[in-house]
Amino acid sequence: MKRLVILGAGTGGTMMAKHLSKELDRKLWNITIVDDKKEHYYQPGFLFLPFDQYKPEDIVKPISKFIPKGVEFINQAAKKIQPEDKSILLSDGSSISYDILIVATGSDIDPGETEGMHGSEWDKSIFTFYNFEGAKALRDKLKTWEGGKLVVHITEMPIKCPVAPLEFAFLADSFFKDKGMRDKVDITYVTPLSGAFTKPKCTEALNYLLSEKNIMIETDFAIESVDNENKTINDYGGKSVPFDLLVTVPTNKGSQVIELSGLGDELNFIPTDKGTLQSKNYPDIFVIGDATNVPTSKAGSVVHFEAEILTENIISYIKGQKLEQEFDGHSNCFIETGNGKALLIDFNYDHEPVTGTFPIAGIGPLRLLKESRFNHWGKLAFKWVYWNMLLKARPIPFVSAKMNEAGKDYN
């Protein structure tokens, strides 16, 4: 019997296991997932946890709940991928072989990459919401914080969900207004980009919202260090931004197993064909989600679209056929803007976010790049969609893996 191994039981790995458990002949193929974790996190919920809009139990469930029936689950860490002999070394010293490998190891933060970031003020005046423990610690801090200079900061790109730091700034504005202390808080958004986002039209809309909400923005900020004593972040060009409370997104990197295996770039992301999602160096290795270096957002919706394309390509690979399915970089994202409203953006490799209607051209009911309460409800509804549809590899009605260009205002 042949073996298909999936490294990682997060969003991408779980969806691929579900898709392939339905598509592969189980008399010929064994499917194995390898992951050392026991809990599955709804990562978009990390944004809401600091503001007490979600409770921890809303965003954490056992991994075992989502492993498809008949799929083997090895609850160990993968120590090293050995592509030359098609095997994976596990933490207990044993190894497993594979005929096809899907790498879905995701990415994680590495605050140690920036001098002073992971120092004495970590979880005291320096926080992150990019993992579960950090989001909980920030929630506890915000309950008693009396105000001052709040700096929301991105270290470098790429990061998981590029708009999440902006959403945090917008939600913080609403949070402090609701507490009757917005006048006691100065909010500054600090980014290495030249604007609020990577795409021009979306950047224009988001810059307007920052200005409207009296959130200052510091662009082109390439951080060199954090000065814990003087509470400033400093960039290589000599700029300095003071803070009383720093909410930062540290450097995002791929899994350490990718580094130890020599499969990644300088940030441990795997060189991946952006259309087929096949490794550029090993044809029997495929990559999905945050583990790839493809030039699109590292976000849950992207993984959902990638999974549909990748399933078809793996079936073609098994049959010895050319990989015909091409992922177009489709990304779809609700952006919380505070006060019970949100924007919606839909874009791909070739087209930036623009105004229009979604998901049905000319009808909607959602409006692209426009603030609305309907979009906010869509953002909140995504949690149910994630647990009940995405992880179970069920299609979302009217939303295809490849972006629909109809209904969008490209002129």
VOKE-352598 format. One record per residue (C-alpha): y, z, x; residue in one letter. Coordinates in nm, 2 decimals. Layout:
<north=Y; up=Z; east=X; aa=a>
...
REM end
This chain:
<north=0.00; up=0.00; east=0.00; aa=m>
<north=0.35; up=-0.08; east=0.12; aa=k>
<north=0.63; up=0.17; east=0.13; aa=r>
<north=0.99; up=0.15; east=0.04; aa=l>
<north=1.19; up=0.44; east=0.17; aa=v>
<north=1.53; up=0.55; east=0.04; aa=i>
<north=1.73; up=0.78; east=0.27; aa=l>
<north=1.96; up=0.99; east=0.05; aa=g>
<north=1.92; up=1.13; east=-0.30; aa=a>
<north=2.29; up=1.10; east=-0.39; aa=g>
<north=2.44; up=0.85; east=-0.63; aa=t>
<north=2.32; up=0.53; east=-0.45; aa=g>
<north=1.98; up=0.65; east=-0.36; aa=g>
<north=1.91; up=0.79; east=-0.70; aa=t>
<north=2.02; up=0.47; east=-0.88; aa=m>
<north=1.81; up=0.25; east=-0.64; aa=m>
<north=1.50; up=0.46; east=-0.70; aa=a>
<north=1.55; up=0.43; east=-1.07; aa=k>
<north=1.61; up=0.05; east=-1.06; aa=h>
<north=1.32; up=-0.02; east=-0.83; aa=l>
<north=1.07; up=0.21; east=-1.00; aa=s>
<north=1.11; up=-0.02; east=-1.30; aa=k>
<north=1.11; up=-0.35; east=-1.10; aa=e>
<north=0.84; up=-0.31; east=-0.83; aa=l>
<north=0.46; up=-0.33; east=-0.88; aa=d>
<north=0.37; up=0.03; east=-0.83; aa=r>
<north=0.01; up=-0.07; east=-0.74; aa=k>
<north=0.15; up=-0.24; east=-0.44; aa=l>
<north=0.46; up=-0.03; east=-0.35; aa=w>
<north=0.51; up=0.34; east=-0.29; aa=n>
<north=0.87; up=0.45; east=-0.33; aa=i>
<north=0.98; up=0.76; east=-0.13; aa=t>
<north=1.32; up=0.94; east=-0.12; aa=i>
<north=1.41; up=1.15; east=0.17; aa=v>
<north=1.69; up=1.42; east=0.14; aa=d>
<north=1.72; up=1.77; east=0.27; aa=d>
<north=1.94; up=1.88; east=-0.02; aa=k>
<north=1.83; up=2.04; east=-0.35; aa=k>
<north=2.15; up=1.99; east=-0.55; aa=e>
<north=2.32; up=1.68; east=-0.68; aa=h>
<north=2.70; up=1.69; east=-0.71; aa=y>
<north=2.92; up=1.49; east=-0.94; aa=y>
<north=3.17; up=1.43; east=-0.67; aa=q>
<north=3.46; up=1.31; east=-0.89; aa=p>
<north=3.46; up=1.66; east=-1.04; aa=g>
<north=3.57; up=1.80; east=-0.70; aa=f>
<north=3.92; up=1.68; east=-0.80; aa=l>
<north=3.93; up=1.89; east=-1.12; aa=f>
<north=3.76; up=2.21; east=-0.99; aa=l>
<north=4.07; up=2.34; east=-0.80; aa=p>
<north=4.27; up=2.33; east=-1.12; aa=f>
<north=4.00; up=2.50; east=-1.32; aa=d>
<north=3.96; up=2.20; east=-1.54; aa=q>
<north=3.59; up=2.18; east=-1.46; aa=y>
<north=3.35; up=2.47; east=-1.39; aa=k>
<north=3.10; up=2.46; east=-1.10; aa=p>
<north=2.81; up=2.42; east=-1.35; aa=e>
<north=2.98; up=2.10; east=-1.48; aa=d>
<north=2.93; up=1.92; east=-1.15; aa=i>
<north=2.61; up=2.05; east=-1.00; aa=v>
<north=2.26; up=1.98; east=-1.11; aa=k>
<north=1.92; up=1.99; east=-0.94; aa=p>
<north=1.82; up=1.67; east=-0.75; aa=i>
<north=1.47; up=1.70; east=-0.89; aa=s>
<north=1.61; up=1.63; east=-1.24; aa=k>
<north=1.70; up=1.27; east=-1.14; aa=f>
<north=1.40; up=1.17; east=-0.93; aa=i>
<north=1.21; up=0.90; east=-1.13; aa=p>
<north=0.86; up=0.97; east=-1.24; aa=k>
<north=0.61; up=0.85; east=-0.98; aa=g>
<north=0.87; up=0.85; east=-0.69; aa=v>
<north=0.78; up=1.07; east=-0.39; aa=e>
<north=1.05; up=1.31; east=-0.29; aa=f>
<north=1.04; up=1.45; east=0.07; aa=i>
<north=1.28; up=1.74; east=0.08; aa=n>
<north=1.36; up=1.73; east=0.45; aa=q>
<north=1.63; up=1.60; east=0.67; aa=a>
<north=1.59; up=1.26; east=0.84; aa=a>
<north=1.65; up=1.32; east=1.21; aa=k>
<north=1.63; up=0.96; east=1.34; aa=k>
<north=1.57; up=0.61; east=1.21; aa=i>
<north=1.35; up=0.41; east=1.45; aa=q>
<north=1.39; up=0.05; east=1.34; aa=p>
<north=1.19; up=-0.10; east=1.62; aa=e>
<north=0.87; up=0.05; east=1.49; aa=d>
<north=0.99; up=0.09; east=1.13; aa=k>
<north=0.97; up=0.47; east=1.11; aa=s>
<north=1.18; up=0.77; east=1.04; aa=i>
<north=1.15; up=1.10; east=1.23; aa=l>
<north=1.18; up=1.40; east=1.00; aa=l>
<north=1.31; up=1.75; east=1.07; aa=s>
<north=0.96; up=1.91; east=1.09; aa=d>
<north=0.86; up=1.67; east=1.37; aa=g>
<north=0.65; up=1.44; east=1.15; aa=s>
<north=0.74; up=1.08; east=1.08; aa=s>
<north=0.70; up=0.83; east=0.80; aa=i>
<north=0.68; up=0.45; east=0.82; aa=s>
<north=0.85; up=0.20; east=0.60; aa=y>
<north=0.83; up=-0.17; east=0.51; aa=d>
<north=1.17; up=-0.17; east=0.36; aa=i>
<north=1.44; up=0.09; east=0.42; aa=l>
<north=1.74; up=0.16; east=0.20; aa=i>
<north=2.01; up=0.37; east=0.36; aa=v>
<north=2.21; up=0.57; east=0.11; aa=a>
<north=2.32; up=0.86; east=0.33; aa=t>
<north=2.68; up=0.86; east=0.21; aa=g>
<north=2.97; up=1.01; east=0.41; aa=s>
<north=3.11; up=1.35; east=0.47; aa=d>
<north=3.43; up=1.51; east=0.61; aa=i>
<north=3.47; up=1.60; east=0.98; aa=d>
<north=3.78; up=1.83; east=1.01; aa=p>
<north=3.68; up=1.89; east=1.37; aa=g>
<north=3.80; up=1.54; east=1.46; aa=e>
<north=4.16; up=1.65; east=1.44; aa=t>
<north=4.29; up=1.91; east=1.68; aa=e>
<north=4.37; up=2.24; east=1.50; aa=g>
<north=4.26; up=2.13; east=1.16; aa=m>
<north=3.94; up=2.34; east=1.15; aa=h>
<north=4.11; up=2.63; east=1.31; aa=g>
<north=4.21; up=2.98; east=1.21; aa=s>
<north=4.39; up=2.87; east=0.89; aa=e>
<north=4.10; up=2.68; east=0.75; aa=w>
<north=4.04; up=2.81; east=0.39; aa=d>
<north=4.35; up=3.03; east=0.43; aa=k>
<north=4.64; up=2.79; east=0.43; aa=s>
<north=4.45; up=2.47; east=0.50; aa=i>
<north=4.21; up=2.34; east=0.24; aa=f>
<north=4.02; up=2.03; east=0.13; aa=t>
<north=3.87; up=1.94; east=-0.21; aa=f>
<north=3.64; up=1.68; east=-0.06; aa=y>
<north=3.33; up=1.90; east=-0.08; aa=n>
<north=3.21; up=2.16; east=-0.33; aa=f>
<north=3.28; up=2.47; east=-0.12; aa=e>
<north=3.62; up=2.35; east=-0.03; aa=g>
<north=3.71; up=2.27; east=-0.39; aa=a>
<north=3.60; up=2.62; east=-0.50; aa=k>
<north=3.80; up=2.79; east=-0.22; aa=a>
<north=4.11; up=2.59; east=-0.31; aa=l>
<north=4.07; up=2.69; east=-0.68; aa=r>
<north=4.07; up=3.05; east=-0.58; aa=d>
<north=4.38; up=3.00; east=-0.36; aa=k>
<north=4.58; up=2.82; east=-0.64; aa=l>
<north=4.52; up=3.11; east=-0.88; aa=k>
<north=4.74; up=3.34; east=-0.67; aa=t>
<north=4.96; up=3.11; east=-0.47; aa=w>
<north=5.33; up=3.18; east=-0.53; aa=e>
<north=5.47; up=2.85; east=-0.42; aa=g>
<north=5.63; up=2.69; east=-0.12; aa=g>
<north=5.57; up=2.36; east=0.06; aa=k>
<north=5.25; up=2.19; east=-0.06; aa=l>
<north=5.14; up=1.90; east=0.16; aa=v>
<north=4.87; up=1.66; east=0.04; aa=v>
<north=4.74; up=1.47; east=0.34; aa=h>
<north=4.51; up=1.19; east=0.44; aa=i>
<north=4.39; up=1.19; east=0.80; aa=t>
<north=4.27; up=0.83; east=0.83; aa=e>
<north=4.10; up=0.55; east=0.63; aa=m>
<north=3.85; up=0.48; east=0.50; aa=p>
<north=3.78; up=0.78; east=0.27; aa=i>
<north=3.57; up=0.84; east=-0.04; aa=k>
<north=3.77; up=0.75; east=-0.34; aa=c>
<north=4.10; up=0.64; east=-0.18; aa=p>
<north=4.31; up=0.74; east=-0.49; aa=v>
<north=4.18; up=1.10; east=-0.51; aa=a>
<north=4.45; up=1.25; east=-0.29; aa=p>
<north=4.71; up=1.08; east=-0.50; aa=l>
<north=4.54; up=1.22; east=-0.81; aa=e>
<north=4.55; up=1.56; east=-0.66; aa=f>
<north=4.93; up=1.54; east=-0.60; aa=a>
<north=4.98; up=1.42; east=-0.96; aa=f>
<north=4.76; up=1.70; east=-1.11; aa=l>
<north=4.93; up=1.96; east=-0.89; aa=a>
<north=5.26; up=1.85; east=-1.04; aa=d>
<north=5.12; up=1.91; east=-1.39; aa=s>
<north=4.95; up=2.23; east=-1.29; aa=f>
<north=5.26; up=2.40; east=-1.15; aa=f>
<north=5.47; up=2.28; east=-1.45; aa=k>
<north=5.22; up=2.44; east=-1.68; aa=d>
<north=5.24; up=2.76; east=-1.48; aa=k>
<north=5.62; up=2.75; east=-1.51; aa=g>
<north=5.67; up=2.74; east=-1.13; aa=m>
<north=5.72; up=2.37; east=-1.04; aa=r>
<north=6.07; up=2.46; east=-0.92; aa=d>
<north=5.90; up=2.68; east=-0.66; aa=k>
<north=5.68; up=2.41; east=-0.52; aa=v>
<north=5.78; up=2.11; east=-0.30; aa=d>
<north=5.51; up=1.85; east=-0.30; aa=i>
<north=5.48; up=1.60; east=-0.01; aa=t>
<north=5.22; up=1.32; east=0.00; aa=y>
<north=5.14; up=1.22; east=0.36; aa=v>
<north=4.94; up=0.91; east=0.43; aa=t>
<north=4.85; up=0.68; east=0.73; aa=p>
<north=4.92; up=0.38; east=0.50; aa=l>
<north=5.25; up=0.21; east=0.46; aa=s>
<north=5.26; up=0.30; east=0.09; aa=g>
<north=5.07; up=0.50; east=-0.18; aa=a>
<north=4.78; up=0.26; east=-0.19; aa=f>
<north=4.62; up=-0.03; east=-0.01; aa=t>
<north=4.72; up=-0.30; east=-0.26; aa=k>
<north=5.08; up=-0.41; east=-0.32; aa=p>
<north=5.11; up=-0.41; east=-0.70; aa=k>
<north=4.92; up=-0.09; east=-0.74; aa=c>
<north=5.13; up=0.06; east=-0.46; aa=t>
<north=5.45; up=-0.03; east=-0.64; aa=e>
<north=5.33; up=0.15; east=-0.96; aa=a>
<north=5.21; up=0.45; east=-0.78; aa=l>
<north=5.52; up=0.48; east=-0.56; aa=n>
<north=5.72; up=0.48; east=-0.88; aa=y>
<north=5.52; up=0.76; east=-1.03; aa=l>
<north=5.56; up=0.97; east=-0.71; aa=l>
<north=5.93; up=0.93; east=-0.73; aa=s>
<north=5.94; up=1.01; east=-1.11; aa=e>
<north=5.75; up=1.33; east=-1.05; aa=k>
<north=5.97; up=1.43; east=-0.75; aa=n>
<north=5.68; up=1.41; east=-0.51; aa=i>
<north=5.80; up=1.31; east=-0.16; aa=m>
<north=5.60; up=1.06; east=0.04; aa=i>
<north=5.56; up=1.03; east=0.42; aa=e>
<north=5.40; up=0.70; east=0.52; aa=t>
<north=5.26; up=0.56; east=0.84; aa=d>
<north=5.17; up=0.91; east=0.95; aa=f>
<north=4.89; up=0.90; east=1.22; aa=a>
<north=4.81; up=1.27; east=1.26; aa=i>
<north=4.76; up=1.40; east=1.62; aa=e>
<north=4.72; up=1.77; east=1.55; aa=s>
<north=4.77; up=2.06; east=1.32; aa=v>
<north=4.99; up=2.34; east=1.46; aa=d>
<north=4.84; up=2.65; east=1.29; aa=n>
<north=5.10; up=2.89; east=1.44; aa=e>
<north=5.41; up=2.70; east=1.32; aa=n>
<north=5.23; up=2.55; east=1.01; aa=k>
<north=5.31; up=2.18; east=1.08; aa=t>
<north=5.11; up=1.86; east=1.10; aa=i>
<north=5.22; up=1.64; east=1.38; aa=n>
<north=5.17; up=1.27; east=1.44; aa=d>
<north=5.15; up=1.06; east=1.75; aa=y>
<north=5.50; up=0.92; east=1.70; aa=g>
<north=5.66; up=1.26; east=1.71; aa=g>
<north=5.70; up=1.32; east=1.34; aa=k>
<north=5.63; up=1.66; east=1.20; aa=s>
<north=5.57; up=1.78; east=0.84; aa=v>
<north=5.59; up=2.16; east=0.77; aa=p>
<north=5.35; up=2.32; east=0.51; aa=f>
<north=5.28; up=2.65; east=0.35; aa=d>
<north=4.97; up=2.51; east=0.19; aa=l>
<north=4.80; up=2.20; east=0.33; aa=l>
<north=4.54; up=2.01; east=0.12; aa=v>
<north=4.39; up=1.76; east=0.35; aa=t>
<north=4.13; up=1.48; east=0.35; aa=v>
<north=3.98; up=1.50; east=0.70; aa=p>
<north=3.82; up=1.21; east=0.88; aa=t>
<north=3.54; up=1.07; east=0.67; aa=n>
<north=3.23; up=0.98; east=0.87; aa=k>
<north=2.88; up=0.85; east=0.80; aa=g>
<north=2.58; up=1.07; east=0.84; aa=s>
<north=2.48; up=1.21; east=1.17; aa=q>
<north=2.14; up=1.05; east=1.14; aa=v>
<north=2.31; up=0.71; east=1.17; aa=i>
<north=2.48; up=0.82; east=1.49; aa=e>
<north=2.16; up=0.95; east=1.64; aa=l>
<north=1.98; up=0.63; east=1.55; aa=s>
<north=2.25; up=0.41; east=1.70; aa=g>
<north=2.29; up=0.21; east=1.38; aa=l>
<north=2.66; up=0.27; east=1.31; aa=g>
<north=3.01; up=0.19; east=1.42; aa=d>
<north=3.25; up=0.45; east=1.56; aa=e>
<north=3.26; up=0.63; east=1.23; aa=l>
<north=2.89; up=0.61; east=1.18; aa=n>
<north=2.91; up=0.35; east=0.90; aa=f>
<north=2.64; up=0.08; east=0.92; aa=i>
<north=2.75; up=-0.29; east=0.98; aa=p>
<north=2.65; up=-0.44; east=0.65; aa=t>
<north=2.67; up=-0.79; east=0.50; aa=d>
<north=2.94; up=-0.75; east=0.24; aa=k>
<north=2.77; up=-0.99; east=0.00; aa=g>
<north=2.40; up=-0.91; east=0.02; aa=t>
<north=2.42; up=-0.55; east=0.14; aa=l>
<north=2.16; up=-0.62; east=0.40; aa=q>
<north=2.20; up=-0.47; east=0.75; aa=s>
<north=2.35; up=-0.72; east=0.99; aa=k>
<north=2.11; up=-0.61; east=1.26; aa=n>
<north=1.78; up=-0.54; east=1.08; aa=y>
<north=1.67; up=-0.76; east=0.79; aa=p>
<north=1.43; up=-0.50; east=0.65; aa=d>
<north=1.71; up=-0.24; east=0.62; aa=i>
<north=1.95; up=-0.25; east=0.33; aa=f>
<north=2.26; up=-0.02; east=0.29; aa=v>
<north=2.44; up=0.10; east=-0.02; aa=i>
<north=2.75; up=0.31; east=-0.10; aa=g>
<north=2.95; up=0.51; east=0.15; aa=d>
<north=2.70; up=0.45; east=0.43; aa=a>
<north=2.82; up=0.08; east=0.45; aa=t>
<north=3.12; up=-0.06; east=0.63; aa=n>
<north=3.19; up=-0.32; east=0.36; aa=v>
<north=3.57; up=-0.35; east=0.29; aa=p>
<north=3.58; up=-0.20; east=-0.06; aa=t>
<north=3.63; up=0.15; east=-0.20; aa=s>
<north=3.38; up=0.42; east=-0.13; aa=k>
<north=3.35; up=0.53; east=-0.49; aa=a>
<north=3.08; up=0.59; east=-0.76; aa=g>
<north=3.17; up=0.28; east=-0.96; aa=s>
<north=3.13; up=0.06; east=-0.65; aa=v>
<north=2.78; up=0.21; east=-0.59; aa=v>
<north=2.68; up=0.14; east=-0.95; aa=h>
<north=2.78; up=-0.23; east=-0.91; aa=f>
<north=2.62; up=-0.26; east=-0.57; aa=e>
<north=2.29; up=-0.12; east=-0.70; aa=a>
<north=2.25; up=-0.40; east=-0.95; aa=e>
<north=2.31; up=-0.66; east=-0.68; aa=i>
<north=2.10; up=-0.49; east=-0.42; aa=l>
<north=1.80; up=-0.45; east=-0.66; aa=t>
<north=1.79; up=-0.83; east=-0.71; aa=e>
<north=1.82; up=-0.89; east=-0.34; aa=n>
<north=1.54; up=-0.66; east=-0.25; aa=i>
<north=1.31; up=-0.83; east=-0.50; aa=i>
<north=1.41; up=-1.17; east=-0.34; aa=s>
<north=1.34; up=-1.03; east=0.00; aa=y>
<north=0.99; up=-0.91; east=-0.10; aa=i>
<north=0.92; up=-1.25; east=-0.24; aa=k>
<north=1.04; up=-1.42; east=0.08; aa=g>
<north=1.33; up=-1.59; east=-0.10; aa=q>
<north=1.69; up=-1.63; east=0.01; aa=k>
<north=1.92; up=-1.35; east=-0.09; aa=l>
<north=2.13; up=-1.53; east=-0.36; aa=e>
<north=2.31; up=-1.23; east=-0.52; aa=q>
<north=2.65; up=-1.17; east=-0.38; aa=e>
<north=2.84; up=-0.84; east=-0.43; aa=f>
<north=3.21; up=-0.93; east=-0.47; aa=d>
<north=3.35; up=-0.59; east=-0.38; aa=g>
<north=3.40; up=-0.49; east=-0.75; aa=h>
<north=3.57; up=-0.15; east=-0.79; aa=s>
<north=3.68; up=0.01; east=-1.11; aa=n>
<north=3.87; up=0.34; east=-1.11; aa=c>
<north=4.06; up=0.57; east=-1.34; aa=f>
<north=4.36; up=0.73; east=-1.16; aa=i>
<north=4.47; up=1.07; east=-1.31; aa=e>
<north=4.85; up=1.08; east=-1.32; aa=t>
<north=4.90; up=1.42; east=-1.47; aa=g>
<north=5.02; up=1.54; east=-1.81; aa=n>
<north=4.71; up=1.41; east=-1.98; aa=g>
<north=4.75; up=1.05; east=-1.87; aa=k>
<north=4.58; up=0.81; east=-1.63; aa=a>
<north=4.60; up=0.46; east=-1.49; aa=l>
<north=4.30; up=0.22; east=-1.47; aa=l>
<north=4.25; up=-0.03; east=-1.19; aa=i>
<north=3.99; up=-0.31; east=-1.16; aa=d>
<north=3.97; up=-0.52; east=-0.85; aa=f>
<north=3.74; up=-0.68; east=-0.59; aa=n>
<north=3.75; up=-0.83; east=-0.24; aa=y>
<north=3.97; up=-1.12; east=-0.35; aa=d>
<north=4.19; up=-0.98; east=-0.62; aa=h>
<north=4.41; up=-0.67; east=-0.61; aa=e>
<north=4.47; up=-0.45; east=-0.91; aa=p>
<north=4.70; up=-0.61; east=-1.17; aa=v>
<north=4.80; up=-0.54; east=-1.53; aa=t>
<north=4.58; up=-0.67; east=-1.82; aa=g>
<north=4.31; up=-0.56; east=-2.06; aa=t>
<north=3.97; up=-0.40; east=-2.00; aa=f>
<north=3.68; up=-0.43; east=-2.05; aa=p>
<north=3.72; up=-0.70; east=-2.31; aa=i>
<north=3.97; up=-0.97; east=-2.22; aa=a>
<north=4.27; up=-0.97; east=-2.46; aa=g>
<north=4.14; up=-0.68; east=-2.66; aa=i>
<north=4.08; up=-0.39; east=-2.42; aa=g>
<north=4.09; up=-0.12; east=-2.56; aa=p>
<north=4.19; up=0.00; east=-2.21; aa=l>
<north=4.51; up=-0.12; east=-2.04; aa=r>
<north=4.51; up=-0.19; east=-1.66; aa=l>
<north=4.77; up=-0.05; east=-1.43; aa=l>
<north=4.94; up=0.13; east=-1.73; aa=k>
<north=4.96; up=0.50; east=-1.79; aa=e>
<north=4.80; up=0.61; east=-2.11; aa=s>
<north=4.62; up=0.90; east=-2.28; aa=r>
<north=4.33; up=0.66; east=-2.36; aa=f>
<north=4.28; up=0.61; east=-1.99; aa=n>
<north=4.28; up=0.98; east=-1.93; aa=h>
<north=4.01; up=1.02; east=-2.19; aa=w>
<north=3.81; up=0.75; east=-2.01; aa=g>
<north=3.84; up=0.95; east=-1.69; aa=k>
<north=3.70; up=1.26; east=-1.86; aa=l>
<north=3.43; up=1.06; east=-2.03; aa=a>
<north=3.31; up=0.93; east=-1.70; aa=f>
<north=3.14; up=1.26; east=-1.63; aa=k>
<north=2.90; up=1.20; east=-1.92; aa=w>
<north=2.86; up=0.84; east=-1.82; aa=v>
<north=2.77; up=0.94; east=-1.47; aa=y>
<north=2.50; up=1.20; east=-1.56; aa=w>
<north=2.35; up=1.00; east=-1.85; aa=n>
<north=2.40; up=0.63; east=-1.76; aa=m>
<north=2.48; up=0.57; east=-1.40; aa=l>
<north=2.21; up=0.79; east=-1.24; aa=l>
<north=1.96; up=0.66; east=-1.49; aa=k>
<north=2.05; up=0.30; east=-1.39; aa=a>
<north=2.15; up=0.21; east=-1.75; aa=r>
<north=2.41; up=-0.07; east=-1.79; aa=p>
<north=2.76; up=0.02; east=-1.90; aa=i>
<north=2.84; up=-0.20; east=-2.21; aa=p>
<north=3.09; up=-0.49; east=-2.13; aa=f>
<north=3.12; up=-0.40; east=-1.76; aa=v>
<north=2.94; up=-0.63; east=-1.53; aa=s>
<north=2.85; up=-0.58; east=-1.16; aa=a>
<north=3.07; up=-0.88; east=-1.07; aa=k>
<north=3.44; up=-0.84; east=-1.17; aa=m>
<north=3.55; up=-1.03; east=-1.48; aa=n>
<north=3.87; up=-1.21; east=-1.40; aa=e>
<north=3.95; up=-1.28; east=-1.76; aa=a>
<north=4.22; up=-1.07; east=-1.93; aa=g>
<north=4.40; up=-1.00; east=-1.60; aa=k>
<north=4.77; up=-1.10; east=-1.53; aa=d>
<north=4.74; up=-1.28; east=-1.19; aa=y>
<north=5.06; up=-1.48; east=-1.23; aa=n>
REM end
